[in-house]
Amino acid sequence: MSNTTDPSDRRSFLKHGTLAAMALSAGTAAAQQTEDHSEHDDHKGHAAVARQPKTPVEHKHNHVAAEYDGFSRYVPSRGNDPDSDFYLGKQVPGFRKQEAGPAPFEAPDLTKLPWKMKNGAKEFHLVPQQIEREFLPGQKMIVWGYNGSTPGPTIEVTQGDRVRIVVHNELPEETTVHWHGFELPVQYDGSHTLTQNPIKPGGTFAYEFDVHEAGTFWYHSHVAMQETMGMVGWFIVHPRQAFNPPVDRDFGLLFQQFTILPNQTVSDSWSMNWNWHTINGRSGPFSTPLVVKHGERVRVRIMNFAPVQHHPIHLHGHTFWVTGHEGTRAPKSAWIPRNTELIAVAQASEFEFIANNPGDWMFHCHMTHHMMNHMVNHVGPRIRTNDSVDQYLTNLDSRPSVPLSHDDPNFTVPGYPQGMKGMSMSDEFMQTLWSRREMMGMRATAAMSLMGLMTAIRVLPEDLYQRVMESDEKIPKGAIFDEIVKRFGNPDDYKAAPMNMMHGGH
């Protein structure tokens, strides 16, 4: 049975409400049930068991409920029964109505490949080429990709479309393009020499096929070392009808690794020691955070295109459901709740969760060496008191001696130091990071935490989301985070980040 309130009373209660006006009604919004006009009428929530938010949240969406069977859309909660369809938010719908169609796919820091309808097919033009990609502000690397980017631009279509992808090879060597996971006529599979003659430098080849699948796919060169040089891109196929439960956000994060040694800019595809780690072609903290609204249902697709290394992906502050893998959505009976998912090479996983815990949450690979940038063997920071080596780079014949004794008592501890050093964050570097609206209002030291295969998911109440993503307001560092702590945390036990603390400080 469901505990419900009269809809007319509820609408009157919520009309024109604000967070301040709701303060005297703590607990009401989370406990009340709305009229549910979806297929979930038989599974509405029982009495609330979730704790109440410190600041009540106004629920403005009459077509979905604030709570389902003890799981709250707005407060971290589990639900009443692990066998329930709504346990941990499993089938809790987003705010987006299913008839609105699938949510648009967003791959931060990447573009989408345009198309034109021509002779009954969506025609795309894909250009393999050597490109320059800025992994970090001011650090531009020479890799290979498509249409000026690595990863290449996203191809986005709908189940049932006929596609024609015309490939114009601008590489200095032959190539092919494989459409990873598609069930298509064999002549268009793109397997180098097995199914087609390679595309010569300056040559063109058109791949054409009908797309009957729906799910997460990608395209890539089928010349092995070209793959290692970065030649890959998303190929997203939306279902004809949005999957149920519908999501409000649909993000894609594509993980890659490169070997680019110090003082070099060209990727070494033959190396087995990967020291650059990128998400959608950028390395943390240059990877753009994902920003969502409090209470939304969020899908994140993660694809591992590393040459040889797997990635255990961990989300802070939430539990997600693994709803699918590369090429297909899993039946609901096969969904698994996790907070860490191991994604092997050339595999993808789809995560879905209700963003019910406001804050800036880290989302990262848990391999410790993947949580750093441009790693090299320690040659200075572990034995020199001064991190800079500029003094002997100008005169190699008078290289300073290495002191064997240290005044720092911490050197009595074997292994010290373990804090990574050597990543310079100049004023220009920091200005580039903070110029993105997705970073506005985060703690002043946020960039120090996000390195390598690390990014953040920001869960913001609607008014704070509007300030960050939809207004022209100049938001000071820390202002949004401080407000979230005030509303949902314990401000008496919180200290704001020092504004002048730079990377490497302890």
N, C-alpha and C positions, 0 to 999 in steps of 0.2 A: 504494500500500500504506500501511497505517497502523501506526504504532508504538504498541502498546498494552501496558498492564500487566494482570496478572491481577486481575479485579474484587474477589475476596475479599481479596487482599493489599492492594489499594488502600483498601478499606473499613476494614480493620484499621489501616492506616497513618493514616487520617484521623480515626478515631473519637476523639471527645472532644479533638481537637487544638485548640490555641490558637496565636496568632501567636508567642508566646514559645517554645512547644514546637517550633514549626516552624523556628526560626532555624537549627538545625543541618542542615536539609535544603534549603538555598537552591537554587532552580532545579528541584527535583523536581516541585512542584505545577504549574509552568507547562509543563514538558516532557511530563508524563504525559498519556495519553489515557484518557478514561473510555469505558465501554461506551455506545454511542449507540443508543438504542432508537427513534430517529425515522427519517424517510425519508432521512437523510443518511448511511446506512451506507456508500454507495459513494463518498462524498466526504470521508471523515475526513482529518484533517491528516497531513501528512508530517512529517519531522524539524523540530523547532522552530528558527525563525530569529529569533524575537523575543528582545530582551534580557530578562534576568531582573529582576524587581522587587527593590529593595533589601531589602524585608521580604517574605518569601514569603507568598502568599495561599492560604488554605485553600479548596479548591473542594469545596463541599458538595452539589452537585446531580448525581446519578448519571445523570439522563436527558438531560443535555447535556454537551458537552465543554468543557474549559477552553481548548482550542486547536483551530482548524480550518485545516488547510492553511497553517500558518505564521502565521495571525492569532490573536493572544492576546486572550482576553476580559478580561485583567487588566493588560495592558501595552500602551502605544502601539505599534502594529505595522501592517504593510501586508499581509503574506501573501506566499506564494511566487510566485503567478502572477496577473497582472491579469485573465486569462480565467477564473479560478476563481470558483465561486459564492460563495466565502467571502472573496474579496479585500476588504480594508477593512471586513470584517464584513458584507458585503452580505446574505447569507442566514443569518448566524449567529443561531440562535434565542435568545429570552430565557429566563429561568428559568420563566416561566409556561407551563404546558402548554396546548396548543391546545384540548384538550377542556374546559378551564376557561372557555372563551368569551372574548370581547373584554375587554381591560382597561378598567376604568371611565374615562370621560373626566373630566379635571380642568382647569378653567379658574380659575386662582388669582384670588382677590378677587371672584369671581362666584358666584351661587347657581344652582340648577337649578329649572326650572319644574315644580311638581308636576302630577300628572294622576290621573284616575280613569277606570276602564273604564266606559263608558256606551253602551248600545245598539251594542255591537260595535266601538267605537272608543276609543282613548285620548284623553280630552278634557282639553284645556288651556285655561286662561283667561289671556288676555294683555291688559294694560291700558296703552295709550299715554298718557303723562302728562308734565307738567313735573316734573323732579326736581332734587334737590340732590346733587351728587357731590363727595366729598372727594378732589381730585386729589393733594394733599400734606397732611400732617398740619396741621390748622387752616385749610386753604385750600379752602373749600367753594364750588363753582361751580354756577351755575344753567344746566342743560342740559335736553334732552328725552330721554326714554327709555321704558322699559317696567317696570311693576311695581316702581317705586321705584329703578331702577338704570339706568345706562348704562355699558357695554352692558347690554342686557336679560338676564334669566335664560336659561340654556341649556335648549333643548328637546333631549332625548336619547331616541331611539327605536331600534327594531331593524328591519332590512330586512323588509318584509312586513307591518308594522303598518298599520292604518288609523288616521288621526289626525283629530281635530276640534279646531280652535283657535278658540275664541270670543273675539272681540276687542271689548272695551268701551272706547270712545273717551272719555277724560277730557281731551283737549286742547281748547283754545278754538276749534279749526278742524277741518275735515274731514281725514280721513286714509285710507289703505289700507295693507295689509301685503303685501309681495311675498315669496314663498318662493324665494329665490335658488338657481337651478340645478335645481329640481324639474320633472319632466315630469308634469304633472297636468292635469286638465280645465281648459280655458281660463277658465271663469267664476270659478275660484279663484286665478288667477295674481296678482291684486292690483295690476295695472297701472292706475294712477289714471285713471279715466273710460274707458280703452280697453276694459277687460274687466268693469268693475263700476261701480255708483254709489258714490261715496265714502261713507265712514262719517261721518255728521254728529256734531258734538259731543253727547255723551250717548247716541249710538247704539251699536248692537251688530250684529256680523255674524259668522257662523260659516263658517269655511273647513274643508272636509272632503275628504280624498283618501287614496288608498292609496299607500304608500311602497314602490316597487319598487327604488329605488336604495340604494346604500351609499356613504358617504364624508363629506366635509366640506361642509356647507351652512350657510346662515344666512338670517335673516329681517330685513327692514328696511322702513321706510316707503318708499312710492314717490312721495312729494312731495319734490323735490330738496332744498330748504332744510331740511326736517325731517331728512333724512339727515345734513346737515351739523351739525345741532343734536345729533346723537348717537344717532339712532333705529335701532339694529341689535342683533342678538343671534345667538349660535351656534344652529345646528340640526344636531346630530350624528346620523348614522344608522350604527349598527353593523351589520356584515354578519351574516347568519344564523350563519355559522361564522367564527371568527376567522381573519383573514388569516394566511398562512404566509410568513415566520416570525413567530410570535407575539411581541408586545411586552409588557413588564412595566409600562410607563408610557405614558399617552396624554394629553398636555397640549395646551391651546389658548391661544394668545396673539392677541388682537385689537387691532390698532393703529388709533388714531384721532388726529385733530388738531383743535384748536380755536383760535379767536382770542378771547382775553380780555385786554383791555388793563389796564395797571396801575391799581389802585384801582377796578377793575370786577370783577363776578362773573358777568355774563351773557355767554354766548357770542354773538359777532357772526358769524352764518352768512353774511353778505354779503361779508365780508373775504376777501382772497386772500393775506394774510400770516399764516401759522399760527405761533403762538408757544407753544402748549401741546401737548405730545405725550404720549399716554397708552397704556398697555398694560393691557387689561382694565379701563379706567376709572381707572387710577392712573398717576402719573408717577414715574419713578425719582427718588430711591431708595425710593419708597413701593410700587413694584411688588414683589410677593412672589416671592422666588427659587424656582426649581424644585429640589427635593431628590430625588436618586435614589441607589440603591445601586450600588456598584462592581460592574461586570460585567453590569448589566442592559441589556436592549435598550429603547431609549427612542424614542417617537414624539412629535414636537412639530408641531402644526398652527399655522401662522401665517396670519392673514387681514389684509389691508390694506384698511381702510375709511376711509383718508384721502380728503379731497375731491379733491385733484388731484396729490398727490405720491407717488412710488414709494419703495420701501424696499429697499436692498441689505442683507440680514440676514446677519450674520457670527457664527459660533460659534468661540470660542477653545478651543484644546486638543484638538479632535476633528475628524474628517472625517465628514460625514454623507452619506447617500444620499437624493436627492429621489425619493420613492416614489409621489407623487401630487400632484394639484392639485385645485382646487375641483370637487366633484361626482363625482370618480371616482379610483380607484386605478390607477396606470399598470402595464402589463405589466413584469415584471422586466427584460426586454430593453431597456426604455426608461429604467430607473433611471440616474441620473447622480450620481457622487460630487462633492461640493463642500464648501467651508467658508464660502462666501458665495453667497447666492441672491437674485436681484433679484425682488421681488414687486411687481407693478404694482397700480394702483388696482382694487379690486373683484376681486382675485385671491387665491387661497390656495395655499400649498405645504405639503406634508407632508414632514418630515425624519425619518429613522430612523438611529440609530447605536448602537453598543455603548459604554457608559460605561466605558471601560478606562483612563482617565487621572484619578486622584483629584485633587480640588482644587475651588476656587471659580472657575468659568469665566464670563467675561463673554459675554453673548449680546445683540446689539444691532444697531440700524440703523446703517449706516456713513456715512450722510449727516451731515456734521459739525454742521449746524444742528439736527439731530434728536437730538443727544447733549447737549442742554441743556434747561433749564426756563424757562418764561415769558420768552422772549427779547424784548427791546425794543432800540431804538437806544441806543447809548452816549451818555449825557448827563452822567455824573459820573465813573465809575471811570477813564476814559481820560485825564481832564484834571485831576481834583482829587486832592489827596494824601489826602483823607479821604473814604471811601466813603459816609459818612452824609450825607443831605441834610436831616435832621430840623431842623437849626438854622435853615433858612430856610422850611420848610414852615409854621412857626407865625407867620411874619411875612414875607409876600411883598414888602412895601415895602422891607425892608432885607436883600435877598438878598446874601449875601457875594460878593465879587468872586472871579474865577477866577484863580489864580496862573498866570502864563505861564512861569515857570521852575521847575525841579525839582532837588532835591538828589540824587535817585536817578539814578545814572549810567546806569541801564538805559534811560532815556528818550532816550539818544543813538541807540538802535537803532530805526529806522523800524518802526512798527506796534506797538511795545510799549505797553501789555500786551495779551496775547491770552487770559490766564487769565480765565475768566468769574467775575464777582463779583456780590455783591448778594443771593445766596440765603442767608437767615438760617436757621440751624439752632439753635433755642433748646433749652433742656433738655427742655421738653415735646415738642418736635419729635423730638429724638433718642430720648426715652423711648418714644414711639409706634413709631418704627422698630425699636428693639431689643426691643420687647415681643413681637414675633412669633417663634415658635420656629424658623421657617425661617432666621432671621438668626443664631441662637445660635452662638457660637464663631467667627464670621467675624472678619477683621482689624478692629481698632478704627476704621480709616479707610475701611472698605468703602463706607459711604454717600457718601463724597466722589467715588467713581468712577462711581456709577450715577445718571445724570440723563437726563431725557427718555425716549426709546425705548431704554432700557438696563435689562437685568435680569441675573440670574446663574443658572447651572446648577451646583448643588453635587453633586459626585460623591463619595460618602462610603463608606469601608469599612463593612461591616455593623455592627460594634460602635460606630462613631462615628455611623452613621445612627440606631441605637437610642438613643444618648444624646441626639441632637438632636430626633428626631421622636417618640420613644415613651416617654421618661422624664420625670420631674419635676425632673431635675437643673438647678440654676442654673449654666449654663456661662459662664465668663468670656469676654470679648471676646478673640478670637485663639487660644483654647485648641485648638479643632478644627483650625484652619489650621496652627498650630504642630505639631500631632501629625502631620498629613499630610506636612509638610515633613520631619519627623523620619523618617517611615517610607519616603517615596518620593522625597525631594529631597536637598538638601545643606545640612544644618542649620548647618554651619560657615560657610556663605556667606549666611546669612539673618539679617535684622534685623527684629525684631518692630515693629509700628506703634506710634508714640507714642500713648499713651492720651488725651492732652489736645489732640490736633491737630484743629481744626475746619475746616469748609469755608472755602476762601479762603486757607488757609495755604500757604506755599510753602517 
